[in-house]
């Protein structure tokens, strides 16, 4: 006989493939999911608006941050659902590492 809900002993069984993943459907959880989606969409909108503000900065200001205008446009055009600033952080980090490597090779 299969139970609809796991018994307490099934929660603690480390041999189960989905041990500890059971989450009962409650009103609180449902409300949390329903409110989290609009908040996530609003944050995504704000992140993209901040990226558009970066396009209005001068090139020397972007250079001080460690990014280029092309980096900003490529981050905005990436449609992978990630925060566009993540792409900028990665690109700025790659550029810093490359610069450090150049300095080390010269020395």
C-alpha positions as CSV (number, residue, x, y, z in Angstrom):
1,X,0.0,0.0,0.0
2,X,1.3,3.4,-0.9
3,X,0.7,6.3,1.3
4,X,-0.2,9.8,-0.1
5,X,2.1,11.5,2.4
6,X,5.5,10.2,3.6
7,X,5.6,8.8,7.1
8,X,8.1,10.4,9.6
9,X,10.4,7.4,9.1
10,X,10.5,8.1,5.3
11,X,11.7,11.6,6.0
12,X,14.8,10.3,7.8
13,X,15.6,7.5,5.4
14,X,18.9,8.6,3.6
15,X,18.4,5.8,1.0
16,X,15.4,7.4,-0.5
17,X,16.2,9.3,-3.7
18,X,14.1,12.2,-2.7
19,X,14.7,12.1,1.0
20,X,13.8,15.4,2.6
21,X,12.3,16.9,-0.5
22,X,8.7,16.5,0.4
23,X,7.0,19.8,1.1
24,X,3.3,19.7,1.9
25,X,1.0,22.0,0.0
26,X,-0.3,24.5,2.5
27,X,-2.1,27.8,2.2
28,X,0.9,29.7,3.4
29,X,3.2,28.1,0.8
30,X,0.6,28.8,-1.9
31,X,0.4,32.4,-0.9
32,X,4.1,32.7,-0.8
33,X,4.5,31.4,-4.4
34,X,1.7,33.6,-5.6
35,X,3.3,36.7,-4.1
36,X,6.9,35.8,-5.0
37,X,6.2,35.8,-8.7
38,X,5.1,39.4,-9.1
39,X,7.9,40.5,-6.8
40,X,10.4,38.6,-8.9
41,X,9.0,40.2,-12.1
42,X,9.3,43.6,-10.4
43,X,12.9,43.0,-9.4
44,X,13.7,41.9,-13.0
45,X,12.1,45.1,-14.3
46,X,14.2,47.2,-11.9
47,X,17.4,45.4,-12.8
48,X,16.9,46.0,-16.5
49,X,16.0,49.7,-15.8
50,X,19.3,50.1,-14.0
51,X,21.1,48.5,-16.9
52,X,19.5,51.0,-19.3
53,X,20.8,53.8,-17.0
54,X,24.3,52.4,-17.5
55,X,24.0,53.0,-21.2
56,X,23.6,56.7,-20.6
57,X,26.9,57.0,-18.8
58,X,30.0,58.2,-20.6
59,X,32.7,55.7,-21.7
60,X,35.2,56.9,-19.2
61,X,32.8,56.3,-16.4
62,X,32.1,52.8,-17.6
63,X,35.8,52.3,-17.8
64,X,36.2,53.3,-14.2
65,X,33.6,50.6,-13.3
66,X,35.6,48.1,-15.4
67,X,33.1,47.5,-18.2
68,X,32.5,48.7,-21.7
69,X,29.4,49.9,-23.5
70,X,29.4,46.7,-25.5
71,X,29.4,44.7,-22.3
72,X,26.3,46.5,-21.2
73,X,24.5,46.0,-24.5
74,X,25.4,42.3,-24.5
75,X,24.2,41.9,-21.0
76,X,20.9,43.5,-21.9
77,X,20.5,41.3,-25.0
78,X,21.2,38.1,-23.0
79,X,17.8,36.4,-22.7
80,X,18.7,33.7,-20.3
81,X,16.6,35.0,-17.4
82,X,19.6,35.9,-15.2
83,X,20.1,39.3,-13.7
84,X,22.0,41.4,-16.4
85,X,24.4,42.7,-13.8
86,X,25.6,39.1,-13.3
87,X,26.9,39.2,-16.9
88,X,28.6,42.5,-16.2
89,X,30.3,41.1,-13.0
90,X,31.6,38.1,-14.9
91,X,32.9,40.3,-17.8
92,X,34.6,42.8,-15.4
93,X,36.1,39.9,-13.5
94,X,37.5,38.3,-16.7
95,X,39.0,41.6,-17.7
96,X,40.7,42.1,-14.3
97,X,42.1,38.6,-14.5
98,X,43.4,39.1,-18.0
99,X,45.0,42.4,-16.9
100,X,46.7,40.8,-13.9
101,X,48.0,38.0,-16.1
102,X,49.5,40.5,-18.5
103,X,51.2,42.3,-15.6
104,X,52.6,39.0,-14.2
105,X,54.0,38.0,-17.6
106,X,55.8,41.4,-18.0
107,X,57.4,41.1,-14.6
